[in-house]
Amino acid sequence: MVSRKFRNRVVLFIVFLYSAVFIGCATTKQVRSLEEQVGQLQEIAQKAQQTADEAKAEAQRCCNVSTQNAERAEAAALKAEKAAATAESAASKAESAALKAENSASLAGHSANTANQAASKAVDMADKTEGIYKRIMEK
């Protein structure tokens, strides 16, 4: 009876040990499956890292292009500012020249009026002289 009890206990222990091994521990198939999943996750992580590195490089390139464009825009703004100043100066000079031309035209008009008056006086004098000459000749 002792041996039977002992044998039952040994059988129960073996059954317990067997079930613990197969129920509690992972099988080779399960370990392989986990290894495959870990490998897939590592590949996904590497692809994600590569994509992140490419995105970072693209962002840096875009930043460089934006910086260059900003510098070009600033240079263009300075050129436009200089061109506006030059245009303003030219407009001021043109306005000054127009005023001078207007003054010259006014002076020319006055000179023409003076010349007309002198011519009129000369014609009047000539008429008077002719009248005097005729009177002298009639006598």
WOQUI-V39789 format. One line per field, one symbol per residue. psi: psi as a letter, one per 40 degrees, with the letter a starting at -180 (. if undefined). A space follows every 50 residues. Layout:
# WOQUI-V39789
psi = ???
This chain:
# WOQUI-V39789
psi = ddddddddddddddddddddddddiiiddddddddddddddddddddddd dddddddddddddddddddddddddddddddddddddddddddddddddd dddddddddddddddddddddddddddddddddddddd.
